[in-house]
Amino acid sequence: MAQFNSFYDILDISLLQKFCVEHGKEKLYAKGECFVREGETGRNFGFVKSGYFKYCTGRSNGEEAIGGFAFKNEALVDLSNSFMFGKPSNVTISAGCQSIVAEVTISDIKQYINIHYPNFLKDATSAIFSELYKRYVNILKKTPTERYIELLNDHPQLFDIVPLQEIASYLLITPVYLSRIRKSIQNKKSKKLS
């Protein structure tokens, strides 16, 4: 699958990935197993070798709210709290399916970054802020149907990997509403073919 997180287009993390693969350990995560739990301080930094992870939090009604994903060859870390400040995470990062991660400790990757990529935090913060702002504006500007179509066009393979319930959560809609959107689009396609 093409890179899901577009900030990788402007953030070169190949050195960090190489370090994790060469100096880290491979860990197998079962579906639902946590890389870091909300309220706990993450201790590791890694790269997804297979499978995928979801960044989520609990809503007040008990439902899971998914804010992002990490797929093959993408970094896995609670950057804003655990990595930068050593504070407890405000998200849970859990495996969406059986997944393998090449991981090192945050302290080891920080030592490596200080020597080999001293601008990493500045670059990462800028790149991630840019992507989050784009997502925020998209949510304000586009209808759920437009966001769904954009996601489908940009990442069609996502729908083969991630359950529709998780995609609905990421799009900030209910699974029922996503089903209606999909049915409406299918009906429009059927009418055009008639």
Stockholm file with secondary structure:
# STOCKHOLM 1.0

chainA/1-194         MAQFNSFYDILDISLLQKFCVEHGKEKLYAKGECFVREGETGRNFGFVKSGYFKYCTGRSNGEEAIGGFAFKNEALVDLSNSFMFGKPSNVTISAGCQSIVAEVTISDIKQYINIHYPNFLKDATSAIFSELYKRYVNILKKTPTERYIELLNDHPQLFDIVPLQEIASYLLITPVYLSRIRKSIQNKKSKKLS
#=GR chainA/1-194 SS CCCSSGGGGTCCCHHHHHHHHHHSEEEEECTTCEEECTTSCCCEEEEEEESCEEEEEECTTSCEEEEEEECTTCEECCIIIIIHHCCCCSSEEEESSSEEEEEEEHHHHHHHHHHHCTTHHHHHHHHHHHHHHHHHHHHHHSCHHHHHHHHHHHCTTHHHHSCHHHHHHHTTSCHHHHHHHHHHHHHHHHHHHC
#=GC SS_cons         CCCSSGGGGTCCCHHHHHHHHHHSEEEEECTTCEEECTTSCCCEEEEEEESCEEEEEECTTSCEEEEEEECTTCEECCIIIIIHHCCCCSSEEEESSSEEEEEEEHHHHHHHHHHHCTTHHHHHHHHHHHHHHHHHHHHHHSCHHHHHHHHHHHCTTHHHHSCHHHHHHHTTSCHHHHHHHHHHHHHHHHHHHC
//
